[in-house]
Amino acid sequence: MPVEEVVEAQGHLIDSHVMEQIFDKVVESNGRFEVEQFRIGRTNSDPSYLRLRVETPTRQQMEHVLAQLLAIGCSPAETGDAALGLVERDKCAPEDFYSTSNHRTYVRVNGEYTEVRNQRMDAMIVVASGPNGAEATCRRLRDLKAGDQVVTGMRGIRVAPGAKERDRLAFAFMSNEISSERQVETAVRQTAALARQTKEQGKTIVAVAGPVVVHTGGAAGLSRLIRGHWIDAVLSGNALGVHDIESSLFGTSLGIRLADGRQAEHGHRNHMRAINAIYHAGGIKGAVESGRLKSGVMYECVKTNIPFVLAGSLRDDGPLPETITDMNAAQDAYAALLKPAGLVICLGSMLHSIATGNMLPSWVKIVCVDINPAVATKVSDRGTGQAVGVVTDVGMFLDLLSKELCQ
C-alpha cells in the first residue's frame, strides 16, 4: 500500500530555490506530491509557507524522501518529540543516530522546539537538562560519553537552511558561482564591504592561509591586514609558518629568491635553517622578542597579539615548535578560534579550507580565494554551500584587499 506523509516548509522558498528542490527530491525518489497550502511572503522579511502531501510506494522510500527533505528545511507537519537513544559506551552512538548538517537546527523536546547549539556538520545532537530546561548541543562522535542522550531518527527535527541574501550586500555579484572571468577588483571591494559589516556586527574575521600566500608575495598584504586589525586569527599548517619565516630570514621561499625568482645558492636548505633558527630562539615568540624575526605573517601575529594555529601533517619538516602535531588537538584549536567568526577568508589551501568549512555553521560566510577553480568547487561540494569562490592569484588579491581596507 502507498505511504503518505504531510510535510511543511517555511522561509524564502522561492528566491532561495528551496521549493523546486523539495519537488525534485520527491520526484527523484519515485514519489508523488500535492500542494495543500502555499502562502507567498509579501516583503523581504515575510517568509513563505508550503504544506505538501507526499506519497511513495513503500515506507522505505518514504524514509528516504523525508531524509532528503529534512536536509533542505522541509519536515513532517505532525510530529512528536525527537526520539532519543542512549550512548552505552564512549564514542559509540546508537545505529540510527541523526547526523547534522551545518544549517540552523531545532529539536523538539517536551513539546517545545529548542535550537541546537554549536551547530556544525557531521555531528550528533546530545540532549541534556540545563538550568532553563532542555538543551541540545552538537557533539562530535569522539566526544560522546556513556550515558549521553542522542537524537535518533528524523522526527521532531527542523532544519532552517540559510536564505538567499536579500540585502544584496553579501556577494550579490557572485551568487555562489565560481568563475575566472569575474573582475578581481569587484570581488575585493565586495569582500572589503563584508569585512566592514562583520566588524560592525562585533564578529571576528579569520584567515585560513596556505604557503602559497608566501610563494605569491601575499605575505606583505596579509601582514598589513593583521597589523591593521582586520584579521583576528590565522589558521594554517606548518608550511605557512616555515616559508613565511624563511622569507623573512633569508628572502627565499622554497629556496627561490622572492626578489627575482631565481634559485638561491644552497637555497634548498633555507626552510630547514628557518626551523633551526626558531628552535634556537625557543619558538616563534622568542624569535620576535629577541629581534631574530623582524617581519612576516608570524611576526605580525606575535606583535599584534593575534592568535594563530599551525596544524601538523605527515609531511611536515621539523616541524616548528608551535605546530600542533596531535590532529584532534589541532581541530579543537581551530574550532575555538572559529566560534566568534562572522567571516572566513580562505587563501590557497584546499585541505585546511575544507576542514574549516566542516566546522562552521552555514550562516558564517566564506570567501575562498585560489588560482585553481577546482578548490573553491570542492569546498562548496563538501557541504559548505555558503562558500563563494574568487579565482585569482592569492598574492594579488591580498595586496588589493589590504590597500582597500588599510588606507
C-alpha positions as CSV (number, residue, x, y, z in Angstrom):
1,M,0.0,0.0,0.0
2,P,1.2,3.6,-0.7
3,V,2.6,5.6,2.2
4,E,1.5,9.2,2.8
5,E,3.1,12.0,4.8
6,V,2.3,15.7,5.2
7,V,5.3,17.9,5.3
8,E,5.8,21.7,5.6
9,A,8.5,24.3,5.0
10,Q,8.8,27.9,5.8
11,G,11.2,30.6,4.7
12,H,12.3,32.3,1.5
13,L,11.2,29.3,-0.5
14,I,11.1,30.9,-4.0
15,D,14.2,33.1,-4.3
16,S,16.3,30.6,-2.5
17,H,15.0,27.8,-4.9
18,V,14.0,25.7,-1.9
19,M,10.5,24.9,-3.2
20,E,11.8,23.5,-6.5
21,Q,14.3,21.4,-4.6
22,I,11.5,20.0,-2.5
23,F,9.5,19.0,-5.6
24,D,12.6,17.5,-7.3
25,K,13.5,15.4,-4.2
26,V,10.1,13.8,-4.1
27,V,10.0,13.0,-7.9
28,E,13.6,11.7,-7.8
29,S,12.6,9.2,-5.1
30,N,9.7,7.9,-7.2
31,G,7.1,9.8,-5.2
32,R,4.1,12.0,-5.9
33,F,3.1,15.3,-4.2
34,E,0.1,17.5,-3.9
35,V,0.3,21.1,-2.7
36,E,-2.2,21.5,0.1
37,Q,-1.3,25.1,1.0
38,F,1.1,27.8,-0.2
39,R,1.5,31.3,1.1
40,I,3.9,33.7,-0.6
41,G,5.8,36.2,1.6
42,R,5.0,39.7,0.6
43,T,8.0,41.5,2.0
44,N,11.7,40.9,2.3
45,S,11.3,39.8,5.9
46,D,8.0,37.9,5.4
47,P,8.6,34.2,4.9
48,S,6.6,31.9,2.5
49,Y,4.9,28.8,3.7
50,L,4.4,25.4,2.0
51,R,2.3,22.4,3.1
52,L,2.7,19.4,0.9
53,R,1.2,15.9,0.8
54,V,3.8,13.3,-0.2
55,E,3.1,9.8,-1.4
56,T,5.6,6.9,-2.0
57,P,5.1,3.3,-2.9
58,T,6.8,1.9,0.2
59,R,7.7,3.0,3.8
60,Q,11.4,2.6,2.9
61,Q,11.1,5.1,0.0
62,M,9.2,7.5,2.3
63,E,12.0,7.4,4.9
64,H,14.5,8.2,2.1
65,V,12.4,11.1,0.9
66,L,12.0,12.5,4.4
67,A,15.8,12.3,4.9
68,Q,16.3,14.3,1.7
69,L,13.6,16.9,2.5
70,L,14.8,17.4,6.1
71,A,18.3,18.5,4.9
72,I,16.7,21.3,2.9
73,G,14.4,22.5,5.6
74,C,11.2,20.5,5.0
75,S,9.9,18.4,7.9
76,P,6.8,16.3,8.8
77,A,3.9,18.6,9.7
78,E,2.6,16.4,12.5
79,T,5.3,15.1,14.8
80,G,6.0,14.4,18.4
81,D,9.2,14.9,20.4
82,A,12.5,13.9,18.9
83,A,13.5,10.3,19.7
84,L,16.5,9.9,22.0
85,G,18.9,7.0,22.1
86,L,21.2,6.1,24.9
87,V,25.0,6.1,24.4
88,E,26.1,2.9,26.1
89,R,29.9,3.3,25.5
90,D,32.2,6.3,25.0
91,K,32.4,7.3,21.3
92,C,29.7,4.8,20.3
93,A,26.4,6.3,19.1
94,P,23.2,4.4,18.5
95,E,22.9,3.0,15.0
96,D,20.1,5.3,13.9
97,F,21.7,8.5,15.2
98,Y,20.8,11.7,13.4
99,S,23.8,13.2,11.6
100,T,23.7,17.1,11.5
101,S,24.2,19.5,8.6
102,N,25.7,22.9,9.1
103,H,22.3,24.6,8.9
104,R,20.5,26.1,11.9
105,T,18.7,23.1,13.6
106,Y,15.9,22.7,16.1
107,V,14.8,19.6,18.0
108,R,11.5,19.1,19.8
109,V,11.9,18.2,23.5
110,N,8.9,18.1,26.0
111,G,6.6,19.6,23.3
112,E,8.9,22.6,22.5
113,Y,11.5,23.2,19.9
114,T,15.0,24.0,21.1
115,E,17.7,25.5,19.0
116,V,20.8,23.3,18.7
117,R,24.0,25.0,20.0
118,N,27.5,24.8,18.5
119,Q,26.0,23.9,15.1
120,R,28.3,22.1,12.7
121,M,28.0,19.3,10.1
122,D,28.6,15.6,10.7
123,A,27.9,15.7,14.4
124,M,25.4,14.1,16.8
125,I,22.8,16.1,18.8
126,V,23.1,15.5,22.6
127,V,20.0,16.5,24.7
128,A,20.5,17.2,28.4
129,S,18.8,19.1,31.2
130,G,20.0,22.6,31.7
131,P,19.2,25.4,34.2
132,N,16.5,26.7,31.8
133,G,15.1,23.4,30.6
134,A,16.3,21.0,27.9
135,E,19.4,21.9,26.0
136,A,20.5,20.4,22.7
137,T,24.2,20.6,21.6
138,C,26.2,19.4,18.6
139,R,28.9,16.9,19.6
140,R,31.4,15.0,17.6
141,L,31.4,11.2,17.7
142,R,34.7,11.1,19.5
143,D,33.3,13.4,22.3
144,L,30.3,11.2,23.1
145,K,30.2,9.8,26.6
146,A,28.4,6.8,28.1
147,G,25.0,8.0,29.4
148,D,24.5,10.8,26.8
149,Q,21.1,11.0,25.2
150,V,21.5,11.4,21.4
151,V,18.8,12.4,18.9
152,T,17.9,9.4,16.6
153,G,15.7,9.1,13.5
154,M,14.2,12.1,11.7
155,R,11.2,13.0,13.7
156,G,11.0,16.1,15.9
157,I,13.8,17.8,13.9
158,R,13.6,21.1,12.0
159,V,16.4,22.4,9.8
160,A,16.5,26.0,8.6
161,P,18.9,26.4,5.6
162,G,20.3,29.9,5.1
163,A,18.2,32.0,2.8
164,K,19.5,33.9,-0.2
165,E,20.8,37.3,0.8
166,R,18.0,39.8,0.3
167,D,20.1,42.9,1.2
168,R,22.4,42.0,-1.8
169,L,25.5,43.1,0.1
170,A,26.9,39.6,0.7
171,F,28.1,38.6,-2.7
172,A,25.2,39.7,-4.9
173,F,27.8,40.0,-7.6
174,M,28.7,36.3,-7.2
175,S,25.6,34.4,-6.4
176,N,27.8,31.5,-5.3
177,E,29.2,31.0,-8.8
178,I,32.8,30.3,-9.5
179,S,34.4,32.0,-12.4
180,S,37.8,33.2,-13.5
181,E,36.1,35.9,-15.6
182,R,35.0,37.9,-12.7
183,Q,36.8,41.2,-12.1
184,V,39.1,40.8,-9.1
185,E,38.7,44.5,-8.2
186,T,34.9,44.0,-7.8
187,A,35.5,40.9,-5.7
188,V,37.9,42.8,-3.5
189,R,35.5,45.7,-2.9
190,Q,32.7,43.3,-2.0
191,T,34.9,41.3,0.3
192,A,36.1,44.6,2.0
193,A,32.4,45.7,2.4
194,L,31.6,42.3,4.0
195,A,34.7,42.7,6.3
196,R,33.5,46.1,7.5
197,Q,30.0,44.7,8.1
198,T,31.4,41.8,10.1
199,K,33.4,44.2,12.3
200,E,30.3,46.4,12.8
201,Q,28.4,43.3,14.0
202,G,31.1,42.6,16.6
203,K,32.2,39.3,15.0
204,T,35.7,38.2,14.0
205,I,37.4,37.7,10.7
206,V,39.6,34.6,10.3
207,A,42.2,33.9,7.7
208,V,42.8,30.3,6.6
209,A,46.1,30.5,4.7
210,G,48.4,28.1,2.8
211,P,52.1,28.5,1.9
212,V,51.0,29.9,-1.5
213,V,50.4,33.2,0.4
214,V,54.2,33.4,0.7
215,H,55.1,31.9,-2.7
216,T,52.9,34.5,-4.5
217,G,54.2,37.5,-2.5
218,G,51.0,37.8,-0.5
219,A,52.6,37.8,2.9
220,A,53.0,41.6,2.8
221,G,49.3,42.1,2.2
222,L,48.3,39.6,4.9
223,S,50.7,41.2,7.3
224,R,49.2,44.6,6.6
225,L,45.7,43.3,7.3
226,I,46.9,41.8,10.6
227,R,48.7,45.0,11.6
228,G,45.5,46.9,10.7
229,H,43.4,44.6,12.9
230,W,41.3,43.3,10.0
231,I,42.4,39.7,10.7
232,D,41.6,38.4,14.2
233,A,43.0,34.8,13.9
234,V,45.2,32.9,11.4
235,L,44.6,29.2,10.8
236,S,47.1,27.2,8.8
237,G,49.6,24.4,8.7
238,N,53.3,24.1,9.4
239,A,54.3,25.1,5.8
240,L,52.9,28.6,6.0
241,G,54.9,29.3,9.2
242,V,58.1,27.7,7.8
243,H,58.1,29.5,4.5
244,D,57.0,32.8,6.0
245,I,59.9,32.7,8.4
246,E,62.3,31.5,5.6
247,S,61.2,34.5,3.6
248,S,61.8,36.9,6.5
249,L,65.2,35.5,7.4
250,F,66.6,34.6,4.0
251,G,64.5,36.3,1.4
252,T,63.5,33.0,-0.2
253,S,60.5,30.7,-0.4
254,L,61.3,27.0,-1.1
255,G,64.8,28.2,-1.9
256,I,63.6,30.7,-4.6
257,R,64.5,34.3,-4.1
258,L,61.3,36.3,-3.9
259,A,63.1,39.4,-5.3
260,D,63.9,38.0,-8.7
261,G,62.5,34.4,-8.8
262,R,66.0,32.8,-9.1
263,Q,67.2,29.8,-7.2
264,A,69.4,30.9,-4.3
265,E,72.7,29.1,-3.8
266,H,72.1,26.2,-1.4
267,G,68.6,27.6,-1.1
268,H,67.1,24.1,-0.8
269,R,68.2,24.1,2.9
270,N,66.8,27.5,3.8
271,H,63.5,26.2,5.1
272,M,65.4,23.9,7.5
273,R,67.7,26.8,8.5
274,A,64.5,28.7,9.3
275,I,63.1,25.9,11.5
276,N,66.5,25.6,13.2
277,A,66.7,29.3,13.9
278,I,63.2,29.2,15.6
279,Y,64.3,26.3,17.8
280,H,67.4,28.2,18.8
281,A,65.2,31.1,19.8
282,G,62.9,28.9,21.8
283,G,59.9,29.4,19.5
284,I,58.3,32.0,17.2
285,K,57.5,34.4,20.0
286,G,61.1,34.1,21.3
287,A,62.4,34.8,17.8
288,V,60.3,38.0,17.7
289,E,61.2,39.2,21.2
290,S,65.0,38.6,20.6
291,G,64.9,40.5,17.3
292,R,65.8,37.5,15.2
293,L,62.4,37.6,13.4
294,K,61.6,41.1,12.2
295,S,58.8,40.8,9.6
296,G,56.2,38.5,8.1
297,V,52.9,37.0,9.0
298,M,54.1,35.1,12.1
299,Y,55.9,38.3,13.2
300,E,52.8,40.4,12.9
301,C,50.7,37.8,14.7
302,V,53.1,37.9,17.7
303,K,53.5,41.7,17.7
304,T,49.7,42.3,17.3
305,N,48.8,39.5,19.8
306,I,46.7,37.8,17.1
307,P,46.2,34.1,17.8
308,F,47.3,31.5,15.2
309,V,47.1,27.8,14.9
310,L,49.6,25.7,12.8
311,A,48.2,22.2,12.3
312,G,50.7,19.5,11.6
313,S,50.6,16.8,8.9
314,L,52.6,13.7,8.0
315,R,54.8,15.5,5.5
316,D,56.0,18.3,7.8
317,D,59.7,19.1,8.1
318,G,60.7,20.0,11.6
319,P,58.1,20.9,12.4
320,L,58.1,24.3,14.1
321,P,57.8,24.3,17.9
322,E,54.4,25.8,17.8
323,T,53.0,23.3,15.3
324,I,50.3,21.1,16.9
325,T,51.0,17.5,15.8
326,D,48.1,15.9,17.6
327,M,45.3,16.2,14.9
328,N,42.5,16.1,17.5
329,A,44.1,18.9,19.4
330,A,44.6,20.9,16.2
331,Q,40.9,20.5,15.3
332,D,39.9,21.7,18.8
333,A,42.2,24.8,18.4
334,Y,40.7,25.6,15.0
335,A,37.2,25.3,16.3
336,A,37.8,27.5,19.3
337,L,39.0,30.4,17.1
338,L,36.2,29.9,14.7
339,K,33.4,30.2,17.3
340,P,33.1,34.0,17.2
341,A,33.8,34.3,13.4
342,G,31.4,36.1,11.1
343,L,33.7,35.9,8.0
344,V,36.4,33.4,7.0
345,I,38.8,34.2,4.1
346,C,40.5,31.0,2.7
347,L,43.7,31.7,0.9
348,G,45.2,29.0,-1.3
349,S,44.8,26.0,1.0
350,M,42.3,23.3,-0.1
351,L,42.6,20.9,2.8
352,H,42.6,23.5,5.5
353,S,39.7,25.3,3.8
354,I,37.6,22.1,3.6
355,A,38.4,21.3,7.2
356,T,37.4,24.8,8.3
357,G,34.2,24.7,6.3
358,N,33.2,21.4,8.1
359,M,33.5,23.2,11.4
360,L,31.4,26.2,10.5
361,P,27.6,26.8,10.7
362,S,26.1,27.8,7.3
363,W,25.5,31.4,8.4
364,V,29.2,32.2,8.7
365,K,30.3,33.4,5.2
366,I,33.4,32.1,3.5
367,V,35.4,33.7,0.7
368,C,37.7,31.1,-0.9
369,V,40.5,32.6,-3.0
370,D,42.6,30.3,-5.2
371,I,44.0,30.3,-8.7
372,N,42.5,26.9,-9.2
373,P,38.7,27.0,-9.6
374,A,38.5,23.3,-8.5
375,V,39.5,24.3,-5.0
376,A,36.5,26.6,-4.5
377,T,34.3,24.0,-6.1
378,K,35.5,21.2,-3.7
379,V,34.9,23.4,-0.6
380,S,31.4,24.1,-1.7
381,D,30.7,20.5,-2.8
382,R,31.8,19.1,0.6
383,G,28.8,20.7,2.2
384,T,29.9,24.3,2.7
385,G,27.3,25.8,0.4
386,Q,27.9,29.3,1.7
387,A,31.4,29.4,0.3
388,V,32.0,31.8,-2.6
389,G,34.9,31.3,-4.9
390,V,37.2,34.1,-6.2
391,V,39.5,32.6,-8.9
392,T,42.6,34.7,-8.9
393,D,46.2,35.0,-7.8
394,V,46.2,35.0,-3.9
395,G,49.1,37.5,-3.7
396,M,47.3,40.0,-5.9
397,F,44.0,39.6,-4.0
398,L,45.7,40.2,-0.6
399,D,47.6,43.2,-1.9
400,L,44.4,44.8,-3.3
401,L,42.3,43.9,-0.2
402,S,44.9,45.3,2.2
403,K,45.0,48.5,0.3
404,E,41.2,48.8,0.2
405,L,40.9,48.2,4.0
406,C,44.1,49.8,5.4
407,Q,44.4,53.1,3.5
